[in-house]
Amino acid sequence: MKRHSTAIWNGSLGEGKGTLTTQSGALDAQGYSFKARFEDENGKSGTNPEELLAAAHAGCFAMQLSHFLAENGTPADELKARSVVTVEQADGGFAVRSSALTLEGKVPGIDDATFQELATKAKEGCPISKALGAIDVTLDAKLV
């Protein structure tokens, strides 16, 4: 299986603008810029690679955990996963430092110890977590 996306960038780093298009069409010429990536703390001026990485990580983790919960005989009613990707200045540029996963799970019939065990297994085993092996990945999971 292969998936693709296309980025088109025009102009300099600080003044330029670009678009992102995904194979699925979920993003179709979606704008992104330096401002959206590094200056706009409210995140409303466009997307950025780190936001997309966070979405991919949260989605992958939730899917992996749903599989483990079903295998356990305790399918989830709902898993609300969030990833916060942290980017910091480093060595004259920027570096992704961490992805902090948080999870609220509605899972009938499961005890907290088993839920924590399966959530940790999913965090370590989802393909995006594996791809992020060079950074710190944390998990805070709660049954609700």
C-alpha positions as CSV (number, residue, x, y, z in Angstrom):
1,M,0.0,0.0,0.0
2,K,1.3,3.5,-0.9
3,R,-0.4,6.8,-0.2
4,H,0.7,10.2,-1.5
5,S,0.3,13.9,-1.0
6,T,1.6,16.9,-3.0
7,A,3.0,20.1,-1.7
8,I,3.5,23.1,-3.9
9,W,5.4,26.1,-2.5
10,N,5.9,29.5,-4.1
11,G,8.2,32.2,-2.8
12,S,10.6,32.6,0.0
13,L,10.2,30.9,3.4
14,G,8.9,33.9,5.3
15,E,6.8,35.5,2.6
16,G,5.9,32.5,0.4
17,K,2.8,30.4,0.4
18,G,2.0,26.9,-0.5
19,T,-0.8,24.3,-1.0
20,L,-1.2,20.7,0.1
21,T,-3.3,18.2,-1.7
22,T,-3.9,14.6,-0.6
23,Q,-4.6,11.5,-2.6
24,S,-8.0,11.2,-1.0
25,G,-9.0,14.7,-1.7
26,A,-9.5,15.4,2.0
27,L,-7.1,18.3,1.4
28,D,-7.4,19.9,-2.0
29,A,-5.0,22.8,-2.5
30,Q,-5.2,23.6,1.3
31,G,-3.1,26.7,2.0
32,Y,-0.2,26.7,4.3
33,S,2.5,29.3,5.1
34,F,5.3,30.3,7.5
35,K,2.8,32.3,9.5
36,A,0.4,29.3,9.8
37,R,3.3,27.1,10.9
38,F,5.3,29.2,13.3
39,E,3.5,32.5,14.2
40,D,-0.2,31.9,14.4
41,E,-0.7,30.4,17.9
42,N,-4.5,30.1,17.4
43,G,-3.9,27.9,14.4
44,K,-6.6,29.4,12.3
45,S,-4.6,30.9,9.4
46,G,-4.0,27.6,7.6
47,T,-2.7,24.1,8.2
48,N,0.9,23.0,8.7
49,P,2.9,19.8,8.6
50,E,2.9,19.4,12.4
51,E,-0.8,19.7,12.6
52,L,-1.2,17.1,10.0
53,L,1.4,14.9,11.8
54,A,-0.7,15.2,15.0
55,A,-3.9,14.3,13.1
56,A,-2.2,11.2,11.6
57,H,-0.8,10.1,15.0
58,A,-4.1,10.5,16.9
59,G,-6.0,8.7,14.1
60,C,-3.6,5.9,13.8
61,F,-3.4,5.4,17.6
62,A,-7.2,5.3,18.0
63,M,-7.6,2.8,15.2
64,Q,-4.9,0.5,16.6
65,L,-6.5,0.7,20.1
66,S,-10.0,-0.1,18.8
67,H,-8.6,-3.3,17.3
68,F,-6.9,-4.3,20.6
69,L,-10.1,-3.6,22.5
70,A,-12.2,-5.6,20.1
71,E,-9.8,-8.5,20.3
72,N,-10.1,-8.3,24.1
73,G,-13.9,-8.7,23.9
74,T,-14.5,-5.1,25.1
75,P,-15.1,-3.0,22.0
76,A,-15.1,0.8,22.6
77,D,-18.2,2.9,22.3
78,E,-16.0,5.9,21.7
79,L,-12.3,6.7,21.7
80,K,-11.4,10.4,21.7
81,A,-7.7,10.6,21.0
82,R,-5.7,13.8,20.7
83,S,-2.0,14.4,19.8
84,V,-0.1,17.6,20.6
85,V,3.0,17.8,18.5
86,T,5.7,20.1,19.9
87,V,8.1,21.9,17.6
88,E,11.1,23.9,19.1
89,Q,14.0,25.9,17.7
90,A,17.1,23.8,17.6
91,D,20.5,24.1,15.9
92,G,19.6,27.2,13.8
93,G,16.3,25.7,12.7
94,F,13.3,23.8,14.1
95,A,12.8,20.3,15.3
96,V,9.8,18.2,16.2
97,R,10.5,17.1,19.8
98,S,7.4,15.2,20.9
99,S,3.9,13.9,20.4
100,A,1.8,13.8,23.5
101,L,-1.3,11.6,23.1
102,T,-4.3,12.0,25.4
103,L,-7.2,9.6,25.3
104,E,-10.7,9.5,26.8
105,G,-12.3,6.1,26.2
106,K,-15.8,4.9,26.7
107,V,-15.3,1.2,26.9
108,P,-18.0,-0.9,28.7
109,G,-16.9,-3.9,30.6
110,I,-13.1,-3.1,30.9
111,D,-11.1,-2.5,34.0
112,D,-8.7,0.4,34.2
113,A,-5.6,-1.8,34.3
114,T,-6.5,-3.7,31.1
115,F,-7.4,-0.4,29.4
116,Q,-4.1,1.1,30.3
117,E,-2.2,-2.0,29.1
118,L,-4.0,-2.0,25.8
119,A,-3.6,1.8,25.3
120,T,0.1,1.5,25.9
121,K,0.4,-1.4,23.5
122,A,-1.5,0.7,20.9
123,K,0.8,3.7,21.5
124,E,3.9,1.6,21.0
125,G,2.5,-0.4,18.1
126,C,0.6,1.9,15.8
127,P,2.6,2.6,12.6
128,I,2.8,6.3,13.1
129,S,4.2,5.9,16.6
130,K,6.8,3.6,15.1
131,A,7.6,6.2,12.5
132,L,8.1,8.8,15.2
133,G,10.7,6.7,17.0
134,A,13.2,9.6,17.0
135,I,10.9,11.7,19.3
136,D,9.3,11.4,22.7
137,V,5.8,9.9,22.5
138,T,3.7,10.1,25.7
139,L,0.3,8.9,26.6
140,D,-2.3,10.0,29.2
141,A,-5.3,7.6,29.0
142,K,-8.5,7.8,31.0
143,L,-11.7,5.8,31.0
144,V,-14.8,8.1,31.0
